[in-house]
Amino acid sequence: MDSWRDRNDTFADPNKCVMEPGNVNLSICWFSQGRGPHNGTPGPSSSLKETANNQGGPHLLYELRDANALIGALLSLVHPDLFKLQMDMLDRLASGEVKVNDASIMQELFPDWSTPFNGLAVITNRETLYHRDTKGGQRTFDILTTFGEYTGGRLHVPLLSANFIYGPGTGVILPGYIFEHGACKTDGERLCLASYVRPNVGAAVFGAYDEPPLPTMKTLVHEYHLPLAEIVSSNIWTSNGHE
Protein backbone atom coordinates (compact mmCIF):
# COMPACT_ATOMS: atom_id res chain seq x y z
CA MET A 1 0.00 0.00 0.00
CA ASP A 2 1.20 3.53 -0.80
CA SER A 3 1.25 4.68 2.84
CA TRP A 4 2.29 8.23 1.97
CA ARG A 5 -1.19 8.90 0.59
CA ASP A 6 -2.65 8.74 4.10
CA ARG A 7 0.22 10.21 6.12
CA ASN A 8 -1.12 12.63 8.73
CA ASP A 9 1.60 15.21 8.08
CA THR A 10 0.44 15.67 4.46
CA PHE A 11 -3.05 16.81 5.49
CA ALA A 12 -4.16 20.23 6.69
CA ASP A 13 -5.33 20.74 10.28
CA PRO A 14 -8.97 19.52 10.30
CA ASN A 15 -9.82 22.04 13.03
CA LYS A 16 -9.07 24.85 10.58
CA CYS A 17 -10.91 23.42 7.57
CA VAL A 18 -14.46 23.55 6.27
CA MET A 19 -13.80 20.52 4.05
CA GLU A 20 -12.54 17.62 6.13
CA PRO A 21 -9.06 16.62 4.95
CA GLY A 22 -9.13 13.18 3.40
CA ASN A 23 -8.52 10.85 0.50
CA VAL A 24 -11.03 8.36 -0.91
CA ASN A 25 -11.09 6.30 -4.10
CA LEU A 26 -14.28 5.62 -6.02
CA SER A 27 -14.17 2.90 -8.66
CA ILE A 28 -16.93 1.30 -10.68
CA CYS A 29 -14.70 -1.75 -11.15
CA TRP A 30 -11.19 -2.53 -9.95
CA PHE A 31 -9.15 -5.27 -8.35
CA SER A 32 -8.54 -5.31 -4.63
CA GLN A 33 -4.99 -4.82 -3.37
CA GLY A 34 -2.61 -7.53 -4.60
CA ARG A 35 -5.14 -9.03 -7.01
CA GLY A 36 -5.33 -9.06 -10.79
CA PRO A 37 -6.73 -11.01 -13.75
CA HIS A 38 -4.62 -14.06 -12.83
CA ASN A 39 -5.78 -14.37 -9.20
CA GLY A 40 -8.89 -12.31 -8.62
CA THR A 41 -12.22 -10.94 -9.82
CA PRO A 42 -12.81 -7.19 -10.12
CA GLY A 43 -15.74 -5.30 -8.67
CA PRO A 44 -16.84 -1.94 -7.27
CA SER A 45 -14.71 -0.28 -4.61
CA SER A 46 -15.90 -0.71 -1.04
CA SER A 47 -16.40 3.07 -0.88
CA LEU A 48 -19.33 2.67 -3.30
CA LYS A 49 -21.02 -0.21 -1.49
CA GLU A 50 -23.83 1.43 0.42
CA THR A 51 -24.30 0.09 3.93
CA ALA A 52 -25.81 1.38 7.15
CA ASN A 53 -22.39 2.81 8.00
CA ASN A 54 -21.46 3.99 4.51
CA GLN A 55 -23.93 5.99 2.44
CA GLY A 56 -21.58 8.79 1.47
CA GLY A 57 -19.86 7.12 -1.49
CA PRO A 58 -22.89 6.62 -3.75
CA HIS A 59 -24.18 10.09 -2.84
CA LEU A 60 -20.81 11.66 -3.65
CA LEU A 61 -20.74 9.86 -7.00
CA TYR A 62 -24.21 11.27 -7.76
CA GLU A 63 -23.05 14.81 -6.91
CA LEU A 64 -20.01 14.44 -9.17
CA ARG A 65 -21.95 13.41 -12.29
CA ASP A 66 -21.58 16.71 -14.15
CA ALA A 67 -17.91 17.17 -13.23
CA ASN A 68 -17.09 13.60 -14.27
CA ALA A 69 -18.91 14.03 -17.59
CA LEU A 70 -16.87 17.15 -18.37
CA ILE A 71 -13.65 15.34 -17.44
CA GLY A 72 -14.64 12.49 -19.74
CA ALA A 73 -15.33 14.95 -22.57
CA LEU A 74 -11.85 16.36 -22.06
CA LEU A 75 -10.33 12.89 -22.42
CA SER A 76 -12.28 12.36 -25.65
CA LEU A 77 -10.62 15.48 -27.10
CA VAL A 78 -7.02 14.88 -26.05
CA HIS A 79 -6.82 11.08 -26.35
CA PRO A 80 -9.78 9.90 -28.44
CA ASP A 81 -8.45 6.36 -28.88
CA LEU A 82 -8.13 5.87 -25.13
CA PHE A 83 -11.61 7.32 -24.63
CA LYS A 84 -13.10 4.85 -27.11
CA LEU A 85 -11.25 1.92 -25.56
CA GLN A 86 -12.45 2.84 -22.08
CA MET A 87 -16.04 3.32 -23.22
CA ASP A 88 -15.96 -0.10 -24.90
CA MET A 89 -14.72 -1.59 -21.64
CA LEU A 90 -17.51 0.05 -19.63
CA ASP A 91 -20.10 -1.11 -22.19
CA ARG A 92 -18.90 -4.68 -21.74
CA LEU A 93 -19.09 -4.37 -17.97
CA ALA A 94 -22.57 -2.86 -18.15
CA SER A 95 -23.75 -5.67 -20.45
CA GLY A 96 -23.32 -8.22 -17.66
CA GLU A 97 -21.16 -10.47 -19.86
CA VAL A 98 -18.08 -10.10 -17.65
CA LYS A 99 -17.70 -11.92 -14.34
CA VAL A 100 -17.42 -9.38 -11.52
CA ASN A 101 -17.95 -9.27 -7.78
CA ASP A 102 -21.08 -7.51 -6.52
CA ALA A 103 -22.57 -7.36 -10.02
CA SER A 104 -25.94 -6.05 -8.81
CA ILE A 105 -24.25 -3.17 -6.95
CA MET A 106 -22.20 -2.29 -10.03
CA GLN A 107 -25.31 -2.18 -12.20
CA GLU A 108 -26.99 0.16 -9.71
CA LEU A 109 -23.99 2.48 -9.88
CA PHE A 110 -23.75 2.72 -13.67
CA PRO A 111 -26.44 5.44 -14.12
CA ASP A 112 -24.28 7.80 -12.06
CA TRP A 113 -20.89 6.68 -13.43
CA SER A 114 -20.45 9.44 -16.03
CA THR A 115 -16.70 9.12 -16.63
CA PRO A 116 -14.75 6.82 -19.00
CA PHE A 117 -12.09 6.31 -16.32
CA ASN A 118 -11.98 3.23 -14.07
CA GLY A 119 -11.78 5.32 -10.95
CA LEU A 120 -11.16 8.65 -9.32
CA ALA A 121 -9.53 9.77 -6.11
CA VAL A 122 -11.23 12.58 -4.21
CA ILE A 123 -8.48 14.38 -2.32
CA THR A 124 -9.21 17.24 0.06
CA ASN A 125 -6.72 19.56 1.75
CA ARG A 126 -3.70 17.35 1.24
CA GLU A 127 -0.18 17.90 0.01
CA THR A 128 0.62 15.30 -2.63
CA LEU A 129 4.18 14.03 -2.41
CA TYR A 130 6.21 13.21 -5.52
CA HIS A 131 5.02 9.94 -7.04
CA ARG A 132 4.32 8.10 -10.27
CA ASP A 133 1.02 6.29 -10.90
CA THR A 134 2.55 2.88 -11.47
CA LYS A 135 -0.80 1.04 -11.50
CA GLY A 136 -1.88 3.00 -14.54
CA GLY A 137 -0.90 2.37 -18.12
CA GLN A 138 2.37 3.49 -19.65
CA ARG A 139 0.46 5.22 -22.46
CA THR A 140 -2.68 6.31 -20.63
CA PHE A 141 -3.57 9.73 -19.27
CA ASP A 142 -4.59 10.83 -15.81
CA ILE A 143 -6.67 13.98 -15.47
CA LEU A 144 -6.31 16.13 -12.37
CA THR A 145 -8.96 18.79 -11.71
CA THR A 146 -9.01 21.24 -8.83
CA PHE A 147 -11.72 23.10 -6.95
CA GLY A 148 -11.92 25.27 -3.85
CA GLU A 149 -10.87 28.66 -2.57
CA TYR A 150 -7.10 28.91 -2.22
CA THR A 151 -3.94 30.53 -3.55
CA GLY A 152 -0.41 29.28 -4.05
CA GLY A 153 -1.29 26.00 -5.72
CA ARG A 154 1.51 24.49 -7.78
CA LEU A 155 1.91 21.15 -9.55
CA HIS A 156 5.53 20.05 -9.77
CA VAL A 157 6.84 17.80 -12.57
CA PRO A 158 10.57 17.25 -11.90
CA LEU A 159 11.35 15.55 -15.22
CA LEU A 160 10.25 18.72 -17.02
CA SER A 161 11.83 21.00 -14.39
CA ALA A 162 8.41 22.64 -14.31
CA ASN A 163 6.13 24.12 -11.67
CA PHE A 164 2.66 24.66 -13.11
CA ILE A 165 0.08 27.05 -11.67
CA TYR A 166 -2.49 24.78 -10.03
CA GLY A 167 -5.25 27.11 -8.92
CA PRO A 168 -8.99 26.47 -8.57
CA GLY A 169 -10.60 25.35 -11.82
CA THR A 170 -7.42 23.86 -13.26
CA GLY A 171 -7.42 20.71 -15.38
CA VAL A 172 -4.10 18.92 -15.91
CA ILE A 173 -3.68 16.00 -18.30
CA LEU A 174 -0.54 13.93 -17.99
CA PRO A 175 0.75 10.37 -18.36
CA GLY A 176 1.13 9.78 -14.65
CA TYR A 177 3.04 6.52 -15.12
CA ILE A 178 5.82 8.37 -16.94
CA PHE A 179 5.94 11.71 -15.12
CA GLU A 180 6.64 11.89 -11.42
CA HIS A 181 4.49 14.69 -10.03
CA GLY A 182 3.38 16.29 -6.79
CA ALA A 183 1.22 19.15 -5.48
CA CYS A 184 2.33 21.54 -2.74
CA LYS A 185 0.37 22.83 0.24
CA THR A 186 -1.91 25.80 -0.39
CA ASP A 187 -3.15 28.90 1.37
CA GLY A 188 -6.82 27.94 1.60
CA GLU A 189 -8.82 24.79 0.91
CA ARG A 190 -8.35 22.61 -2.17
CA LEU A 191 -10.29 19.63 -3.51
CA CYS A 192 -8.74 17.57 -6.29
CA LEU A 193 -10.35 14.91 -8.47
CA ALA A 194 -7.70 12.56 -9.87
CA SER A 195 -9.19 10.39 -12.62
CA TYR A 196 -7.24 7.29 -13.64
CA VAL A 197 -7.24 4.12 -15.76
CA ARG A 198 -6.62 0.58 -14.53
CA PRO A 199 -5.30 -1.56 -17.43
CA ASN A 200 -5.62 -4.78 -15.41
CA VAL A 201 -9.40 -4.35 -15.44
CA GLY A 202 -9.28 -3.95 -19.21
CA ALA A 203 -7.26 -7.15 -19.37
CA ALA A 204 -9.96 -8.95 -17.39
CA VAL A 205 -12.68 -7.60 -19.69
CA PHE A 206 -11.00 -8.07 -23.09
CA GLY A 207 -8.44 -10.78 -22.34
CA ALA A 208 -5.74 -8.21 -23.15
CA TYR A 209 -5.68 -4.44 -22.81
CA ASP A 210 -3.83 -2.95 -25.77
CA GLU A 211 -3.01 0.60 -24.76
CA PRO A 212 -3.34 2.95 -27.73
CA PRO A 213 -0.27 5.07 -28.50
CA LEU A 214 -0.07 8.53 -27.02
CA PRO A 215 -1.64 11.06 -29.40
CA THR A 216 0.44 13.44 -31.48
CA MET A 217 -0.53 16.66 -33.24
CA LYS A 218 -0.71 14.68 -36.48
CA THR A 219 -3.14 12.11 -35.08
CA LEU A 220 -5.37 14.80 -33.51
CA VAL A 221 -5.43 16.82 -36.73
CA HIS A 222 -6.51 13.67 -38.56
CA GLU A 223 -9.12 12.77 -35.90
CA TYR A 224 -10.81 16.17 -36.02
CA HIS A 225 -10.14 17.01 -39.69
CA LEU A 226 -8.44 20.25 -38.72
CA PRO A 227 -7.22 22.43 -41.59
CA LEU A 228 -3.67 23.70 -41.09
CA ALA A 229 -2.04 26.41 -43.15
CA GLU A 230 0.91 25.04 -45.09
CA ILE A 231 2.64 28.43 -45.20
CA VAL A 232 2.56 30.85 -42.28
CA SER A 233 2.56 34.53 -43.18
CA SER A 234 5.84 36.22 -42.27
CA ASN A 235 4.09 39.57 -41.69
CA ILE A 236 0.70 39.19 -40.03
CA TRP A 237 0.26 42.96 -39.70
CA THR A 238 0.48 43.81 -43.40
CA SER A 239 -3.28 44.15 -43.92
CA ASN A 240 -3.51 46.66 -41.05
CA GLY A 241 -0.79 48.89 -42.43
CA HIS A 242 1.70 48.17 -39.64
CA GLU A 243 5.36 47.87 -40.52
Secondary structure as the mmCIF struct_conf table of DSSP 4:
data_model
#
loop_
_struct_conf.conf_type_id
_struct_conf.id
_struct_conf.beg_label_comp_id
_struct_conf.beg_label_asym_id
_struct_conf.beg_label_seq_id
_struct_conf.end_label_comp_id
_struct_conf.end_label_asym_id
_struct_conf.end_label_seq_id
HELX_RH_3T_P HELX_RH_3T_P1 SER A 3 ASP A 6
HELX_RH_3T_P HELX_RH_3T_P2 ASN A 8 THR A 10
STRN STRN1 PHE A 11 PHE A 11
HELX_RH_3T_P HELX_RH_3T_P3 PRO A 14 LYS A 16
BEND BEND1 VAL A 18 MET A 19
HELX_LH_PP_P HELX_LH_PP_P1 GLU A 20 PRO A 21
STRN STRN2 GLY A 22 SER A 27
BEND BEND2 ILE A 28 CYS A 29
STRN STRN3 TRP A 30 TRP A 30
HELX_LH_PP_P HELX_LH_PP_P2 PHE A 31 SER A 32
TURN_TY1_P TURN_TY1_P1 GLN A 33 GLY A 34
TURN_TY1_P TURN_TY1_P2 PRO A 37 ASN A 39
STRN STRN4 GLY A 43 GLY A 43
HELX_RH_3T_P HELX_RH_3T_P4 SER A 46 LEU A 48
BEND BEND3 LYS A 49 LYS A 49
STRN STRN5 THR A 51 THR A 51
TURN_TY1_P TURN_TY1_P3 ALA A 52 ASN A 53
STRN STRN6 ASN A 54 ASN A 54
HELX_RH_AL_P HELX_RH_AL_P1 GLY A 56 GLU A 63
TURN_TY1_P TURN_TY1_P4 LEU A 64 LEU A 64
HELX_RH_AL_P HELX_RH_AL_P2 ARG A 65 VAL A 78
HELX_RH_AL_P HELX_RH_AL_P3 PRO A 80 SER A 95
TURN_TY1_P TURN_TY1_P5 GLY A 96 GLY A 96
BEND BEND4 VAL A 98 VAL A 98
TURN_TY1_P TURN_TY1_P6 ASN A 101 ASP A 102
HELX_RH_AL_P HELX_RH_AL_P4 ALA A 103 LEU A 109
HELX_RH_3T_P HELX_RH_3T_P5 PHE A 110 ASP A 112
BEND BEND5 PRO A 116 ASN A 118
STRN STRN7 GLY A 119 THR A 124
BEND BEND6 ASN A 125 ASN A 125
STRN STRN8 ARG A 126 ARG A 126
STRN STRN9 THR A 128 HIS A 131
TURN_TY1_P TURN_TY1_P7 THR A 134 LYS A 135
BEND BEND7 GLY A 136 GLY A 136
TURN_TY1_P TURN_TY1_P8 GLN A 138 ARG A 139
STRN STRN10 ASP A 142 THR A 151
STRN STRN11 ARG A 154 VAL A 157
HELX_RH_3T_P HELX_RH_3T_P6 PRO A 158 LEU A 160
TURN_TY1_P TURN_TY1_P9 SER A 161 SER A 161
STRN STRN12 ALA A 162 ILE A 165
TURN_TY1_P TURN_TY1_P10 PRO A 168 GLY A 169
STRN STRN13 GLY A 171 LEU A 174
TURN_TY1_P TURN_TY1_P11 GLY A 176 ILE A 178
BEND BEND8 PHE A 179 PHE A 179
STRN STRN14 HIS A 181 ALA A 183
STRN STRN15 ASP A 187 TYR A 196
HELX_RH_AL_P HELX_RH_AL_P5 PRO A 199 PHE A 206
BEND BEND9 GLY A 207 ALA A 208
HELX_LH_PP_P HELX_LH_PP_P3 GLU A 211 PRO A 215
HELX_RH_AL_P HELX_RH_AL_P6 MET A 217 TYR A 224
TURN_TY1_P TURN_TY1_P12 HIS A 225 HIS A 225
BEND BEND10 GLU A 230 ILE A 231
BEND BEND11 SER A 234 SER A 234
TURN_TY1_P TURN_TY1_P13 ILE A 236 TRP A 237
HELX_RH_3T_P HELX_RH_3T_P7 THR A 238 ASN A 240
TURN_TY1_P TURN_TY1_P14 GLY A 241 GLY A 241
#
